[in-house]
Amino acid sequence: MEMEYAYPDHLTRAEALTRRADKLHSWLQRDEYAVYRDENSIDNLLELIDLIIYALEYGLPDPEWQRFRRSFKLCHRKIREEFETPEELVQTYNAVIVELKITLEEYKLAVQLAA
């Protein structure tokens, strides 16, 4: 996983942050994240959530960012819980993927409104 952290000169800050969120959103659609296969899937998703937080945390003023940070951290916490059945784990995993995608879309809107 590699993420560009500097904003390209030809893009505004909002465009660069939107592009970054789009890239992270597209990663969530890759099989290595979108499909639960085994315990490695959880480790991969946890690593991606950490990257999402790191890549986006300075894009919005702190009060606005905290809402998104809480949502990403909640996803992180949900996927680390103990599950009684494999089906419950897969269901939670899929729900976390959906929640991450929704939160990234909301983040993009917040960035565009802040511009």
MOPAC internal coordinates of N, CA, C and O (Angstrom, degrees):
PM7 1SCF
backbone

  N    0.0000 0     0.00 0     0.00 0    0    0    0
  C    1.4450 1     0.00 0     0.00 0    1    0    0
  C    1.5192 1   108.99 1     0.00 0    2    1    0
  O    1.2310 1   120.82 1   -58.07 1    3    2    1
  N    1.2894 1   116.03 1   121.93 1    3    2    1
  C    1.4534 1   119.42 1   174.60 1    5    3    2
  C    1.5089 1   109.04 1  -127.47 1    6    5    3
  O    1.2310 1   121.18 1   -39.86 1    7    6    5
  N    1.3191 1   115.35 1   140.14 1    7    6    5
  C    1.4511 1   121.50 1  -179.16 1    9    7    6
  C    1.5149 1   107.44 1  -130.33 1   10    9    7
  O    1.2310 1   120.84 1   -46.48 1   11   10    9
  N    1.3210 1   116.00 1   133.52 1   11   10    9
  C    1.4598 1   120.56 1   174.95 1   13   11   10
  C    1.5230 1   107.06 1   -80.87 1   14   13   11
  O    1.2310 1   120.34 1   -51.45 1   15   14   13
  N    1.3353 1   116.96 1   128.55 1   15   14   13
  C    1.4521 1   119.47 1  -177.50 1   17   15   14
  C    1.5206 1   113.11 1  -103.43 1   18   17   15
  O    1.2310 1   119.88 1   159.12 1   19   18   17
  N    1.3058 1   117.84 1   -20.88 1   19   18   17
  C    1.4605 1   120.42 1   177.18 1   21   19   18
  C    1.5222 1   108.77 1   -85.39 1   22   21   19
  O    1.2310 1   120.95 1   -33.88 1   23   22   21
  N    1.3203 1   115.78 1   146.12 1   23   22   21
  C    1.4572 1   119.96 1   177.87 1   25   23   22
  C    1.5225 1   108.77 1   -82.40 1   26   25   23
  O    1.2310 1   119.42 1   -51.11 1   27   26   25
  N    1.3251 1   118.71 1   128.89 1   27   26   25
  C    1.4660 1   120.21 1   175.85 1   29   27   26
  C    1.5306 1   110.21 1   -60.83 1   30   29   27
  O    1.2310 1   120.70 1   -34.57 1   31   30   29
  N    1.3155 1   116.27 1   145.43 1   31   30   29
  C    1.4636 1   121.51 1  -175.38 1   33   31   30
  C    1.5203 1   113.55 1   -59.57 1   34   33   31
  O    1.2310 1   119.92 1   146.96 1   35   34   33
  N    1.3195 1   117.77 1   -33.04 1   35   34   33
  C    1.4566 1   120.09 1  -174.80 1   37   35   34
  C    1.5348 1   113.28 1   -82.96 1   38   37   35
  O    1.2310 1   119.94 1   178.28 1   39   38   37
  N    1.3257 1   117.72 1    -1.72 1   39   38   37
  C    1.4619 1   120.87 1  -179.76 1   41   39   38
  C    1.5220 1   110.93 1  -111.43 1   42   41   39
  O    1.2310 1   120.88 1   -33.39 1   43   42   41
  N    1.3198 1   115.92 1   146.61 1   43   42   41
  C    1.4592 1   118.76 1   171.26 1   45   43   42
  C    1.5199 1   107.91 1   -74.24 1   46   45   43
  O    1.2310 1   120.82 1   -13.39 1   47   46   45
  N    1.2922 1   116.05 1   166.61 1   47   46   45
  C    1.4643 1   120.74 1   179.29 1   49   47   46
  C    1.5284 1   110.26 1   -58.11 1   50   49   47
  O    1.2310 1   120.30 1   134.37 1   51   50   49
  N    1.3299 1   117.03 1   -45.63 1   51   50   49
  C    1.4711 1   121.13 1  -179.47 1   53   51   50
  C    1.5237 1   111.14 1   -62.74 1   54   53   51
  O    1.2310 1   120.41 1   139.31 1   55   54   53
  N    1.3258 1   116.83 1   -40.69 1   55   54   53
  C    1.4711 1   119.97 1   178.62 1   57   55   54
  C    1.5254 1   110.99 1   -64.68 1   58   57   55
  O    1.2310 1   120.94 1   138.68 1   59   58   57
  N    1.3249 1   115.80 1   -41.32 1   59   58   57
  C    1.4655 1   119.78 1  -179.78 1   61   59   58
  C    1.5284 1   111.16 1   -65.99 1   62   61   59
  O    1.2310 1   120.35 1   138.30 1   63   62   61
  N    1.3305 1   116.94 1   -41.70 1   63   62   61
  C    1.4648 1   120.15 1   178.97 1   65   63   62
  C    1.5236 1   111.40 1   -67.77 1   66   65   63
  O    1.2310 1   120.74 1   142.48 1   67   66   65
  N    1.3241 1   116.20 1   -37.52 1   67   66   65
  C    1.4659 1   120.31 1   177.02 1   69   67   66
  C    1.5196 1   109.78 1   -64.55 1   70   69   67
  O    1.2310 1   120.60 1   136.72 1   71   70   69
  N    1.3168 1   116.46 1   -43.28 1   71   70   69
  C    1.4625 1   120.73 1   178.39 1   73   71   70
  C    1.5305 1   110.90 1   -62.64 1   74   73   71
  O    1.2310 1   120.71 1   140.05 1   75   74   73
  N    1.3202 1   116.25 1   -39.95 1   75   74   73
  C    1.4635 1   120.97 1   178.45 1   77   75   74
  C    1.5390 1   110.36 1   -63.42 1   78   77   75
  O    1.2310 1   120.50 1   134.93 1   79   78   77
  N    1.3243 1   116.64 1   -45.07 1   79   78   77
  C    1.4703 1   120.35 1   178.41 1   81   79   78
  C    1.5263 1   110.73 1   -63.54 1   82   81   79
  O    1.2310 1   120.33 1   141.10 1   83   82   81
  N    1.3301 1   116.97 1   -38.90 1   83   82   81
  C    1.4741 1   120.56 1   177.00 1   85   83   82
  C    1.5295 1   111.03 1   -62.07 1   86   85   83
  O    1.2310 1   121.01 1   139.07 1   87   86   85
  N    1.3249 1   115.66 1   -40.93 1   87   86   85
  C    1.4676 1   119.86 1  -179.94 1   89   87   86
  C    1.5281 1   110.28 1   -64.03 1   90   89   87
  O    1.2310 1   120.37 1   136.21 1   91   90   89
  N    1.3247 1   116.89 1   -43.79 1   91   90   89
  C    1.4623 1   120.92 1   178.45 1   93   91   90
  C    1.5286 1   110.57 1   -64.30 1   94   93   91
  O    1.2310 1   121.04 1   140.27 1   95   94   93
  N    1.3286 1   115.62 1   -39.73 1   95   94   93
  C    1.4709 1   120.67 1   177.32 1   97   95   94
  C    1.5264 1   110.04 1   -61.28 1   98   97   95
  O    1.2310 1   120.33 1   138.39 1   99   98   97
  N    1.3245 1   116.97 1   -41.61 1   99   98   97
  C    1.4686 1   119.91 1  -179.87 1  101   99   98
  C    1.5329 1   111.03 1   -66.56 1  102  101   99
  O    1.2310 1   120.22 1   146.67 1  103  102  101
  N    1.3317 1   117.19 1   -33.33 1  103  102  101
  C    1.4617 1   119.56 1   176.80 1  105  103  102
  C    1.5264 1   110.98 1   -62.97 1  106  105  103
  O    1.2310 1   120.48 1   145.33 1  107  106  105
  N    1.3358 1   116.68 1   -34.67 1  107  106  105
  C    1.4666 1   120.10 1   179.22 1  109  107  106
  C    1.5268 1   112.20 1   -65.60 1  110  109  107
  O    1.2310 1   120.46 1   164.48 1  111  110  109
  N    1.3246 1   116.73 1   -15.52 1  111  110  109
  C    1.4598 1   120.59 1   179.53 1  113  111  110
  C    1.5289 1   112.12 1   -92.92 1  114  113  111
  O    1.2310 1   120.20 1   171.85 1  115  114  113
  N    1.3193 1   117.22 1    -8.15 1  115  114  113
  C    1.4668 1   120.63 1   177.18 1  117  115  114
  C    1.5227 1   109.53 1   -70.79 1  118  117  115
  O    1.2310 1   120.93 1   -31.59 1  119  118  117
  N    1.3180 1   115.82 1   148.41 1  119  118  117
  C    1.4666 1   120.40 1  -179.53 1  121  119  118
  C    1.5223 1   113.06 1   -57.45 1  122  121  119
  O    1.2310 1   120.22 1   146.51 1  123  122  121
  N    1.3221 1   117.18 1   -33.49 1  123  122  121
  C    1.4637 1   119.20 1  -177.42 1  125  123  122
  C    1.5287 1   112.43 1   -65.24 1  126  125  123
  O    1.2310 1   119.95 1   160.61 1  127  126  125
  N    1.3400 1   117.70 1   -19.39 1  127  126  125
  C    1.4642 1   121.59 1   177.43 1  129  127  126
  C    1.5260 1   111.93 1  -114.17 1  130  129  127
  O    1.2310 1   119.86 1   139.83 1  131  130  129
  N    1.3074 1   117.87 1   -40.17 1  131  130  129
  C    1.4635 1   122.20 1  -171.27 1  133  131  130
  C    1.5194 1   113.65 1   -73.16 1  134  133  131
  O    1.2310 1   120.08 1   156.94 1  135  134  133
  N    1.3213 1   117.46 1   -23.06 1  135  134  133
  C    1.4641 1   120.99 1  -175.34 1  137  135  134
  C    1.5249 1   109.65 1  -118.57 1  138  137  135
  O    1.2310 1   120.80 1   -56.34 1  139  138  137
  N    1.3305 1   116.07 1   123.66 1  139  138  137
  C    1.4653 1   119.56 1   176.34 1  141  139  138
  C    1.5206 1   108.89 1   -75.33 1  142  141  139
  O    1.2310 1   120.74 1   -55.15 1  143  142  141
  N    1.3296 1   116.18 1   124.85 1  143  142  141
  C    1.4627 1   121.20 1   179.23 1  145  143  142
  C    1.5333 1   111.54 1  -115.87 1  146  145  143
  O    1.2310 1   121.09 1   134.77 1  147  146  145
  N    1.3302 1   115.52 1   -45.23 1  147  146  145
  C    1.4611 1   121.03 1  -178.00 1  149  147  146
  C    1.5246 1   107.90 1  -165.03 1  150  149  147
  O    1.2310 1   120.48 1    10.69 1  151  150  149
  N    1.3279 1   116.69 1  -169.31 1  151  150  149
  C    1.4662 1   120.70 1  -178.77 1  153  151  150
  C    1.5324 1   112.44 1   -59.27 1  154  153  151
  O    1.2310 1   119.94 1   151.62 1  155  154  153
  N    1.3113 1   117.73 1   -28.38 1  155  154  153
  C    1.4671 1   120.28 1   177.08 1  157  155  154
  C    1.5176 1   111.18 1   -62.80 1  158  157  155
  O    1.2310 1   120.06 1   149.54 1  159  158  157
  N    1.3106 1   117.49 1   -30.46 1  159  158  157
  C    1.4642 1   121.03 1   177.54 1  161  159  158
  C    1.5250 1   110.08 1   -60.65 1  162  161  159
  O    1.2310 1   120.87 1   138.68 1  163  162  161
  N    1.3176 1   115.94 1   -41.32 1  163  162  161
  C    1.4630 1   120.05 1   179.04 1  165  163  162
  C    1.5221 1   110.08 1   -65.80 1  166  165  163
  O    1.2310 1   120.16 1   134.11 1  167  166  165
  N    1.3143 1   117.31 1   -45.89 1  167  166  165
  C    1.4688 1   120.51 1   178.64 1  169  167  166
  C    1.5235 1   111.25 1   -59.73 1  170  169  167
  O    1.2310 1   120.32 1   137.14 1  171  170  169
  N    1.3194 1   117.00 1   -42.86 1  171  170  169
  C    1.4682 1   120.97 1   178.55 1  173  171  170
  C    1.5218 1   111.14 1   -62.47 1  174  173  171
  O    1.2310 1   120.56 1   136.58 1  175  174  173
  N    1.3302 1   116.53 1   -43.42 1  175  174  173
  C    1.4587 1   119.82 1  -179.04 1  177  175  174
  C    1.5256 1   111.12 1   -67.61 1  178  177  175
  O    1.2310 1   119.90 1   139.12 1  179  178  177
  N    1.3182 1   117.80 1   -40.88 1  179  178  177
  C    1.4656 1   120.53 1   177.31 1  181  179  178
  C    1.5248 1   110.94 1   -60.83 1  182  181  179
  O    1.2310 1   120.59 1   138.89 1  183  182  181
  N    1.3109 1   116.49 1   -41.11 1  183  182  181
  C    1.4670 1   121.03 1   177.66 1  185  183  182
  C    1.5303 1   110.68 1   -63.74 1  186  185  183
  O    1.2310 1   120.45 1   139.14 1  187  186  185
  N    1.3228 1   116.74 1   -40.86 1  187  186  185
  C    1.4620 1   120.12 1   178.89 1  189  187  186
  C    1.5260 1   111.07 1   -66.66 1  190  189  187
  O    1.2310 1   119.83 1   139.80 1  191  190  189
  N    1.3152 1   117.93 1   -40.20 1  191  190  189
  C    1.4700 1   120.36 1   177.92 1  193  191  190
  C    1.5227 1   109.82 1   -61.45 1  194  193  191
  O    1.2310 1   120.03 1   137.27 1  195  194  193
  N    1.3217 1   117.55 1   -42.73 1  195  194  193
  C    1.4712 1   120.61 1   176.55 1  197  195  194
  C    1.5262 1   110.77 1   -60.16 1  198  197  195
  O    1.2310 1   120.48 1   138.79 1  199  198  197
  N    1.3204 1   116.69 1   -41.21 1  199  198  197
  C    1.4622 1   121.01 1   178.54 1  201  199  198
  C    1.5280 1   110.97 1   -65.42 1  202  201  199
  O    1.2310 1   120.16 1   139.16 1  203  202  201
  N    1.3165 1   117.30 1   -40.84 1  203  202  201
  C    1.4678 1   121.18 1   178.12 1  205  203  202
  C    1.5220 1   109.62 1   -58.28 1  206  205  203
  O    1.2310 1   120.62 1   131.83 1  207  206  205
  N    1.3161 1   116.43 1   -48.17 1  207  206  205
  C    1.4693 1   120.43 1  -179.62 1  209  207  206
  C    1.5234 1   110.07 1   -61.10 1  210  209  207
  O    1.2310 1   120.16 1   132.98 1  211  210  209
  N    1.3104 1   117.29 1   -47.02 1  211  210  209
  C    1.4609 1   121.66 1  -179.17 1  213  211  210
  C    1.5290 1   111.60 1   -62.93 1  214  213  211
  O    1.2310 1   120.30 1   137.66 1  215  214  213
  N    1.3169 1   117.04 1   -42.34 1  215  214  213
  C    1.4659 1   121.29 1  -175.02 1  217  215  214
  C    1.5212 1   113.08 1   -72.57 1  218  217  215
  O    1.2310 1   120.04 1   153.68 1  219  218  217
  N    1.3228 1   117.53 1   -26.32 1  219  218  217
  C    1.4637 1   119.65 1  -173.25 1  221  219  218
  C    1.5230 1   114.53 1  -110.34 1  222  221  219
  O    1.2310 1   119.70 1   172.09 1  223  222  221
  N    1.3275 1   118.18 1    -7.91 1  223  222  221
  C    1.4568 1   119.77 1  -168.41 1  225  223  222
  C    1.5286 1   115.55 1   -63.27 1  226  225  223
  O    1.2310 1   119.28 1   155.42 1  227  226  225
  N    1.3047 1   118.99 1   -24.58 1  227  226  225
  C    1.4655 1   119.20 1  -178.97 1  229  227  226
  C    1.5234 1   112.61 1  -103.38 1  230  229  227
  O    1.2310 1   120.24 1  -167.31 1  231  230  229
  N    1.3080 1   117.14 1    12.69 1  231  230  229
  C    1.4587 1   120.94 1  -178.22 1  233  231  230
  C    1.5089 1   114.62 1   -79.09 1  234  233  231
  O    1.2310 1   120.63 1   154.15 1  235  234  233
  N    1.3191 1   116.39 1   -25.85 1  235  234  233
  C    1.4626 1   121.51 1  -178.78 1  237  235  234
  C    1.5212 1   109.18 1  -125.77 1  238  237  235
  O    1.2310 1   120.37 1   -23.31 1  239  238  237
  N    1.3385 1   116.90 1   156.69 1  239  238  237
  C    1.4640 1   118.75 1   173.79 1  241  239  238
  C    1.5344 1   109.87 1   -57.48 1  242  241  239
  O    1.2310 1   120.56 1   -30.01 1  243  242  241
  N    1.3104 1   116.53 1   149.99 1  243  242  241
  C    1.4603 1   121.42 1  -172.61 1  245  243  242
  C    1.5313 1   114.75 1   -51.45 1  246  245  243
  O    1.2310 1   118.73 1   132.83 1  247  246  245
  N    1.3333 1   120.02 1   -47.17 1  247  246  245
  C    1.4715 1   117.73 1  -178.85 1  249  247  246
  C    1.5371 1   113.05 1   -59.66 1  250  249  247
  O    1.2310 1   120.43 1   141.60 1  251  250  249
  N    1.3085 1   116.78 1   -38.40 1  251  250  249
  C    1.4651 1   120.26 1   178.58 1  253  251  250
  C    1.5251 1   110.81 1   -72.50 1  254  253  251
  O    1.2310 1   120.40 1   140.84 1  255  254  253
  N    1.3243 1   116.84 1   -39.16 1  255  254  253
  C    1.4634 1   121.20 1  -177.87 1  257  255  254
  C    1.5266 1   111.61 1   -64.92 1  258  257  255
  O    1.2310 1   119.58 1   145.44 1  259  258  257
  N    1.3298 1   118.41 1   -34.56 1  259  258  257
  C    1.4646 1   121.35 1  -174.28 1  261  259  258
  C    1.5271 1   112.64 1   -56.93 1  262  261  259
  O    1.2310 1   119.99 1   144.15 1  263  262  261
  N    1.3147 1   117.63 1   -35.85 1  263  262  261
  C    1.4680 1   121.06 1   178.22 1  265  263  262
  C    1.5268 1   110.46 1   -60.90 1  266  265  263
  O    1.2310 1   120.67 1   135.64 1  267  266  265
  N    1.3158 1   116.33 1   -44.36 1  267  266  265
  C    1.4681 1   120.76 1  -179.93 1  269  267  266
  C    1.5237 1   110.74 1   -70.89 1  270  269  267
  O    1.2310 1   120.68 1   139.41 1  271  270  269
  N    1.3186 1   116.31 1   -40.59 1  271  270  269
  C    1.4625 1   120.52 1   178.78 1  273  271  270
  C    1.5242 1   110.48 1   -59.45 1  274  273  271
  O    1.2310 1   120.71 1   135.64 1  275  274  273
  N    1.3420 1   116.25 1   -44.36 1  275  274  273
  C    1.4683 1   119.87 1   178.25 1  277  275  274
  C    1.5238 1   111.22 1   -60.04 1  278  277  275
  O    1.2310 1   120.46 1   137.94 1  279  278  277
  N    1.3149 1   116.72 1   -42.06 1  279  278  277
  C    1.4619 1   120.65 1  -179.75 1  281  279  278
  C    1.5264 1   111.11 1   -64.20 1  282  281  279
  O    1.2310 1   120.20 1   135.06 1  283  282  281
  N    1.3318 1   117.23 1   -44.94 1  283  282  281
  C    1.4645 1   120.56 1   178.33 1  285  283  282
  C    1.5334 1   111.01 1   -64.26 1  286  285  283
  O    1.2310 1   120.32 1   138.14 1  287  286  285
  N    1.3294 1   117.00 1   -41.86 1  287  286  285
  C    1.4659 1   120.91 1   179.12 1  289  287  286
  C    1.5314 1   111.02 1   -65.27 1  290  289  287
  O    1.2310 1   120.35 1   142.80 1  291  290  289
  N    1.3332 1   116.94 1   -37.20 1  291  290  289
  C    1.4589 1   120.43 1   177.51 1  293  291  290
  C    1.5288 1   110.47 1   -63.60 1  294  293  291
  O    1.2310 1   120.29 1   139.02 1  295  294  293
  N    1.3088 1   117.04 1   -40.98 1  295  294  293
  C    1.4700 1   120.82 1   175.69 1  297  295  294
  C    1.5245 1   109.96 1   -60.65 1  298  297  295
  O    1.2310 1   120.91 1   137.29 1  299  298  297
  N    1.3141 1   115.87 1   -42.71 1  299  298  297
  C    1.4646 1   121.87 1   178.87 1  301  299  298
  C    1.5304 1   109.74 1   -58.79 1  302  301  299
  O    1.2310 1   121.09 1   133.88 1  303  302  301
  N    1.3269 1   115.52 1   -46.12 1  303  302  301
  C    1.4613 1   121.09 1  -178.48 1  305  303  302
  C    1.5323 1   111.79 1   -66.14 1  306  305  303
  O    1.2310 1   120.68 1   137.52 1  307  306  305
  N    1.3328 1   116.30 1   -42.48 1  307  306  305
  C    1.4686 1   120.74 1  -178.23 1  309  307  306
  C    1.5224 1   111.66 1   -59.71 1  310  309  307
  O    1.2310 1   120.55 1   137.79 1  311  310  309
  N    1.3117 1   116.55 1   -42.21 1  311  310  309
  C    1.4637 1   119.75 1  -174.91 1  313  311  310
  C    1.5332 1   111.54 1   -75.31 1  314  313  311
  O    1.2310 1   120.20 1   164.32 1  315  314  313
  N    1.3255 1   117.22 1   -15.68 1  315  314  313
  C    1.4653 1   120.59 1   179.64 1  317  315  314
  C    1.5282 1   112.87 1   -92.79 1  318  317  315
  O    1.2310 1   120.04 1   176.44 1  319  318  317
  N    1.3262 1   117.52 1    -3.56 1  319  318  317
  C    1.4647 1   121.17 1  -179.20 1  321  319  318
  C    1.5249 1   111.26 1   -65.73 1  322  321  319
  O    1.2310 1   121.42 1   -16.71 1  323  322  321
  N    1.3203 1   114.89 1   163.29 1  323  322  321
  C    1.4656 1   121.38 1   172.93 1  325  323  322
  C    1.5268 1   107.70 1   -85.22 1  326  325  323
  O    1.2310 1   120.43 1   -42.76 1  327  326  325
  N    1.3163 1   116.78 1   137.24 1  327  326  325
  C    1.4587 1   121.29 1  -178.68 1  329  327  326
  C    1.5206 1   109.68 1  -118.79 1  330  329  327
  O    1.2310 1   121.38 1   -37.87 1  331  330  329
  N    1.3238 1   114.96 1   142.13 1  331  330  329
  C    1.4668 1   119.95 1  -177.93 1  333  331  330
  C    1.5210 1   112.44 1   -75.67 1  334  333  331
  O    1.2310 1   120.58 1   147.57 1  335  334  333
  N    1.3278 1   116.50 1   -32.43 1  335  334  333
  C    1.4665 1   119.51 1  -178.30 1  337  335  334
  C    1.5224 1   110.03 1  -133.30 1  338  337  335
  O    1.2310 1   119.92 1   -24.75 1  339  338  337
  N    1.3093 1   117.76 1   155.25 1  339  338  337
  C    1.4704 1   120.42 1   175.08 1  341  339  338
  C    1.5314 1   111.91 1   -60.75 1  342  341  339
  O    1.2310 1   120.41 1   146.56 1  343  342  341
  N    1.3192 1   116.82 1   -33.44 1  343  342  341
  C    1.4659 1   120.46 1   179.39 1  345  343  342
  C    1.5259 1   110.99 1   -64.69 1  346  345  343
  O    1.2310 1   120.84 1   140.74 1  347  346  345
  N    1.3397 1   116.00 1   -39.26 1  347  346  345
  C    1.4596 1   120.73 1   178.08 1  349  347  346
  C    1.5301 1   110.32 1   -64.44 1  350  349  347
  O    1.2310 1   120.51 1   139.95 1  351  350  349
  N    1.3126 1   116.63 1   -40.05 1  351  350  349
  C    1.4601 1   121.49 1   177.35 1  353  351  350
  C    1.5235 1   110.88 1   -61.75 1  354  353  351
  O    1.2310 1   120.14 1   131.89 1  355  354  353
  N    1.3239 1   117.34 1   -48.11 1  355  354  353
  C    1.4678 1   121.36 1  -179.21 1  357  355  354
  C    1.5228 1   110.20 1   -63.81 1  358  357  355
  O    1.2310 1   120.25 1   139.07 1  359  358  357
  N    1.3205 1   117.13 1   -40.93 1  359  358  357
  C    1.4655 1   120.72 1   179.32 1  361  359  358
  C    1.5312 1   110.47 1   -63.22 1  362  361  359
  O    1.2310 1   120.14 1   135.64 1  363  362  361
  N    1.3139 1   117.33 1   -44.36 1  363  362  361
  C    1.4642 1   121.01 1   178.32 1  365  363  362
  C    1.5226 1   110.71 1   -66.04 1  366  365  363
  O    1.2310 1   120.26 1   137.95 1  367  366  365
  N    1.3077 1   117.10 1   -42.05 1  367  366  365
  C    1.4650 1   121.87 1   178.67 1  369  367  366
  C    1.5302 1   109.86 1   -56.91 1  370  369  367
  O    1.2310 1   120.66 1   131.13 1  371  370  369
  N    1.3268 1   116.34 1   -48.87 1  371  370  369
  C    1.4662 1   120.78 1   179.93 1  373  371  370
  C    1.5224 1   111.67 1   -63.64 1  374  373  371
  O    1.2310 1   120.34 1   141.11 1  375  374  373
  N    1.3346 1   116.96 1   -38.89 1  375  374  373
  C    1.4650 1   120.83 1   178.50 1  377  375  374
  C    1.5279 1   110.82 1   -65.21 1  378  377  375
  O    1.2310 1   120.18 1   142.51 1  379  378  377
  N    1.3211 1   117.27 1   -37.49 1  379  378  377
  C    1.4661 1   121.16 1   178.47 1  381  379  378
  C    1.5259 1   110.21 1   -65.92 1  382  381  379
  O    1.2310 1   119.89 1   138.70 1  383  382  381
  N    1.3135 1   117.82 1   -41.30 1  383  382  381
  C    1.4701 1   120.87 1   177.53 1  385  383  382
  C    1.5266 1   109.81 1   -58.94 1  386  385  383
  O    1.2310 1   120.41 1   133.90 1  387  386  385
  N    1.3235 1   116.82 1   -46.10 1  387  386  385
  C    1.4726 1   121.07 1   179.54 1  389  387  386
  C    1.5248 1   110.11 1   -62.46 1  390  389  387
  O    1.2310 1   120.02 1   134.88 1  391  390  389
  N    1.3248 1   117.57 1   -45.12 1  391  390  389
  C    1.4605 1   121.63 1  -179.84 1  393  391  390
  C    1.5289 1   111.25 1   -62.12 1  394  393  391
  O    1.2310 1   119.96 1   139.46 1  395  394  393
  N    1.3070 1   117.68 1   -40.54 1  395  394  393
  C    1.4669 1   120.61 1   177.57 1  397  395  394
  C    1.5246 1   111.12 1   -62.96 1  398  397  395
  O    1.2310 1   120.19 1   136.98 1  399  398  397
  N    1.3204 1   117.24 1   -43.02 1  399  398  397
  C    1.4672 1   120.80 1   179.08 1  401  399  398
  C    1.5240 1   111.04 1   -62.83 1  402  401  399
  O    1.2310 1   120.55 1   136.28 1  403  402  401
  N    1.3223 1   116.56 1   -43.72 1  403  402  401
  C    1.4704 1   120.68 1   179.11 1  405  403  402
  C    1.5202 1   110.14 1   -63.19 1  406  405  403
  O    1.2310 1   120.26 1   135.51 1  407  406  405
  N    1.3157 1   117.11 1   -44.49 1  407  406  405
  C    1.4637 1   120.94 1  -178.96 1  409  407  406
  C    1.5236 1   111.02 1   -64.21 1  410  409  407
  O    1.2310 1   119.87 1   141.34 1  411  410  409
  N    1.3189 1   117.86 1   -38.66 1  411  410  409
  C    1.4686 1   120.24 1   176.81 1  413  411  410
  C    1.5251 1   110.98 1   -64.45 1  414  413  411
  O    1.2310 1   119.84 1   140.88 1  415  414  413
  N    1.3189 1   117.92 1   -39.12 1  415  414  413
  C    1.4696 1   120.71 1   177.24 1  417  415  414
  C    1.5282 1   110.52 1   -64.92 1  418  417  415
  O    1.2310 1   120.19 1   138.15 1  419  418  417
  N    1.3268 1   117.24 1   -41.85 1  419  418  417
  C    1.4655 1   120.88 1   177.27 1  421  419  418
  C    1.5259 1   110.91 1   -64.74 1  422  421  419
  O    1.2310 1   120.44 1   142.31 1  423  422  421
  N    1.3126 1   116.76 1   -37.69 1  423  422  421
  C    1.4633 1   121.41 1   177.21 1  425  423  422
  C    1.5279 1   110.10 1   -60.86 1  426  425  423
  O    1.2310 1   120.63 1   134.31 1  427  426  425
  N    1.3293 1   116.39 1   -45.69 1  427  426  425
  C    1.4704 1   120.15 1   179.31 1  429  427  426
  C    1.5260 1   110.80 1   -58.81 1  430  429  427
  O    1.2310 1   120.24 1   137.32 1  431  430  429
  N    1.3161 1   117.14 1   -42.68 1  431  430  429
  C    1.4693 1   120.21 1   178.15 1  433  431  430
  C    1.5238 1   110.96 1   -62.96 1  434  433  431
  O    1.2310 1   120.18 1   137.66 1  435  434  433
  N    1.3180 1   117.26 1   -42.34 1  435  434  433
  C    1.4632 1   120.85 1   179.23 1  437  435  434
  C    1.5241 1   111.30 1   -63.07 1  438  437  435
  O    1.2310 1   120.25 1   140.32 1  439  438  437
  N    1.3226 1   117.12 1   -39.68 1  439  438  437
  C    1.4703 1   121.31 1   178.19 1  441  439  438
  C    1.5239 1   109.91 1   -64.13 1  442  441  439
  O    1.2310 1   120.32 1   136.13 1  443  442  441
  N    1.3151 1   117.00 1   -43.87 1  443  442  441
  C    1.4635 1   120.73 1  -179.42 1  445  443  442
  C    1.5251 1   111.30 1   -66.24 1  446  445  443
  O    1.2310 1   120.07 1   142.54 1  447  446  445
  N    1.3284 1   117.47 1   -37.46 1  447  446  445
  C    1.4631 1   120.50 1   177.78 1  449  447  446
  C    1.5220 1   111.83 1   -70.35 1  450  449  447
  O    1.2310 1   120.42 1   148.11 1  451  450  449
  N    1.3220 1   116.81 1   -31.89 1  451  450  449
  C    1.4641 1   121.02 1  -179.69 1  453  451  450
  C    1.5234 1   112.33 1   -76.21 1  454  453  451
  O    1.2310 1   120.39 1   162.62 1  455  454  453
  N    1.3334 1   116.85 1   -17.38 1  455  454  453
  C    1.4725 1   120.83 1  -176.65 1  457  455  454
  C    1.5130 1   111.66 1   -70.76 1  458  457  455
  O    1.2310 1   120.10 1   180.00 1  459  458  457

